[in-house]
Structure formats: structure tokens, C-alpha cells
């Protein structure tokens, strides 16, 4: 399979970058975070305890899945598009707990691999362990990052919140704590794959980083 794996810390712009790269190259965007959020949403809406085996059983029963629609994989729960619902504040507050459960990670990884196999041309997948665990044989691996202040500013702007110095500092501290938790977890910790191309986008225009990855992909895939 043609797989571009984009990993990186919270707020590094992995999802928006992956979507833009996929569009430019005619591939499908596969957002692993949306799938973890969909499992979390299902658990919260059904009052299911955050236990790995119970969540896997719930996800299979509903089911929680990724549906391919016009080169975009969207999260669905019981056949309903939950692309907007997975961004709820309560989901955001619990998704890290759910994503740290080994049974859930195994289930989501299997879903991601199955989804990628369904697309005829290839996929761009973003997450935190895509190049190290989910697709270790990906043709191209990118480790996308930026300074904590840069990521904080982008996150605040994206959410329509103020970007005053104090707000940026608080958000940067929150992202740094998330980085430490992701890097220190026992299961699939956040780290660049040994063969990943590091890309620090601090001060880089969005189109510039998309072009950089697209050019690397064309070289890795052996076509213009």
C-alpha cells in the first residue's frame, strides 16, 4: 500500500496537513484521532465504563467505523456521521484516557489497516504512532512538529479564541503536559520513527509544509 505516515505532538497540525497532502496527491486522508474520538463519543453517550474490553465490544456492536466518502474517511457510530460530534468538549477531555487503553489501541489499529486497504491509490494517515506501530512499513514517514508557542497560537486561532500572550502561555503549558504524557505512556509512546523525516514547521507557511511533504511523497512513490 502507498501510505504516508504523519506523526507528531498535539497541536502540530497533523490532521489539516494530512488532509491537504492527500487532496494534492489524490490519496485518501485517514485521521486516526477521529476514530479514537468516535470510540470515546460512543462510550460517553452509552454510559460505558472506560474499560478496554468493554469499549471494544461496544465499538464492534454499534459499530464504530470509518466510512470512505469521496477520498475522505469519516467516523461513524451506528451508521451516523459523527465528524462534528467527536469534537465535543467532553470527548476531548476523555479521549486521551481511551486512547491509552491497549485493547482499544489494538482495535483501532486494525480498523486503520483495514480502512487503508480499501483505498485503491493510497492514504495519508496522521496520529502519534502511525510510523512506529500502525504502519511501520509506510513508504514515507514524517514527524511533524513546531514550538509549543507556535502550536498554542495555531490551536487558539483555529478554535476562535484570543491569542494574547497570557492565553498562548497557558495553552503552551497544556500542550507541553500532553506531550509529556504521550511520550511517557507505556503503550505506543509518542516518538519519531527511526526513518522518519523530521519537519519543524515553526514559522513555516501552511502551503509550504504541504508542498514539502508532497514533494517527498512523489520521490518515495517514484512518480511525478
N, C-alpha and C positions, 0 to 999 in steps of 0.2 A: 504494500500500500504506500501511496505518496502521503506521508504525514509530516507536517511541520509542527513541532512541539514548542510552545512558548510558555516558559515558566518565569516566575518572579514573585516578589513580595507584594503584599496588599497595596493597592493604590498605584501600581506601576503602569496601569493602562493596558493590561494584558488582553482583556476582552475586546475593547474598542480597536486595539491594534490588530488582533487576530481577525476580527470581522472585516476590517479594511483590507488586510492582506488577502484573505480568502476571496473577497469580491474582485480584487485586482487580478488574481491568478485564476479565477474560475473554479475555485475549490469551495468546499462547504466549511462553515465555521462551527466548531464543536466546543461549547462552553461547559467545562466540567463543573464550574461553580454553580451554574444554573441547575444542574442535576442534584448536587448536594442540597441546594436550597429547596428544590422540589420535594425531596425526601423530608426535609425539616418542616416544610409547609404542611405536608400530609400528616406528619406526627402531631403538630400543634392543632390542626383542625380536627383530628380524630382523637385527641387526648391520649395518644400512645406514649408510654414512658420511653425515655431516650436510652433504650437498651438495643444493642446491635442486632440481635436475632429477631426481636420483635419488629424493629424498623424494616429489616429485610423482608420479613413475612408480609408486612403492610404494603411495602413497595411492590411486591410481586402480586399481591391480591388486587390492588386498586385498578390497574397498575400505575406505577410511576415510570415514565418512559421519555425518550427523545423522539420526536416526530420530525421527519425531514420534509420541509416545505420550502421550495424554491431556493435550494442550496443553503438553507438555514435550519439547523436543528433546534427546535423549540421544546421546552419542557412541558409535559402534560401530566396531569393527575386525573385518573379515571376518564380519560379522553377529552379533558378540558384544558385549553391553553392557559398556563399559569405564568406566562412570561412577566406579567406585571405583578401578580400576587407574590411571587418569590422575592420581591424587593421590599416587602413589608418590614417594618422596624422589628417586629417580634421574631421574624425569620432571621434577619441579620444578627440579632442578639444571640441566637442559639445555633446557628449553622456551624460555627467552629467546633462546638461540642459534638454535634452529629458527625462532622467530617473526621473527627479524631477516632471514631469507633472502628476497629479493624474489620468487623463484619460488614459494615456499611461501605467502607473503602473498597473491599473486595467486590461487593455487588456493583458499586458504581463503576469501578474499573472494567468489569465485564460488560456493563452497558455501553461504556465508551468504545470499547474494542468492537463490539457488535455493531454499533452505530457507524463507526468509521468504515467497516467492511461493506456497508450498504451503499456508500457513495462511489460512483464509477471513476471519478477523477482524483479524488484525494481530499484530505481535510487539514484544516489548521486548528489545532487543539491548544487551549490555554488552561493553566492551572498552576499547581505548586509542585507536582511530582510527575508531570507528563513525560519528560525526557528521562527521568531516573527510574520510574516504576511502570507507568501505564504503557508507554511506547518507547522502550529502551532502544529499539532499532529504527526510530524515526530518521528519515533521511536528513532532516535539518532540525537542530535544536538551538533555540535562542533562550538566553537568560536575560530577561528584560528588567531593568531597574532604573532608579533615579534617587536623588537625595530625598531624605524624609521630608524636608521642607517643600520640595518640588511636588512630591506625591500628595502632601497635605493640601497644597494650594489647588492642585488639579481636582482632588476629591471634593473640596469645598465648592469650587466653581461648578463642578458637574451637578452637585446637589442644590445649587442655587443659594448657598449660604455665604455669609460675608467672608472676605479674605483679609481681614485686618490681621496685624502681626500677632495679637494675642490668640485669635482663633486658629491661625496657622500653627502656632506653637502647641496648642492643646491637641490639635489633630495630628501633628507630627509625633507627639508623645504617644498618642493612642496607636498610631501605625507602628512605631518602634516596638511597643509592647506586643503587638500582633506578630511582628517579625520574629521577636524572641521566642514567642510561644510556638510559632510554626517551625522554626529552626530547631527547637529543643524537644519537639514531641517524639515519642518513641516510634511511632508508625509513620513511615514515609515523610521524614523531616524535609523542610524546605532547604534545598541546596542545588547549586548548578550541576548538571551532568558533566562528567569529565570532558566530553567532546562538545559541550555547548559553546555557542558563540556569545560572549558577553556583549550586551548593548546597553550602555548607560545613556538614558535619554534626557538627562538633566540639561535644560537649555536647548533641547532639540525640538524643532517643529514637528508636529504630528505627521505631516506628509513625508517629511524627511526620514523618519524612522520606518514608516510603512514602505517607502521606496528601498531603503537599505535591506529590509528583510526580504522583500520581493526579489531583489537582485540576487541575494544569497540563495534563495529558493530556486531561481532559474538555473543557477550554476549547479546546485545539488541535484536537481532533477534532470539536468542535461538537455534543456531546451530553452529557446529564447523567451 
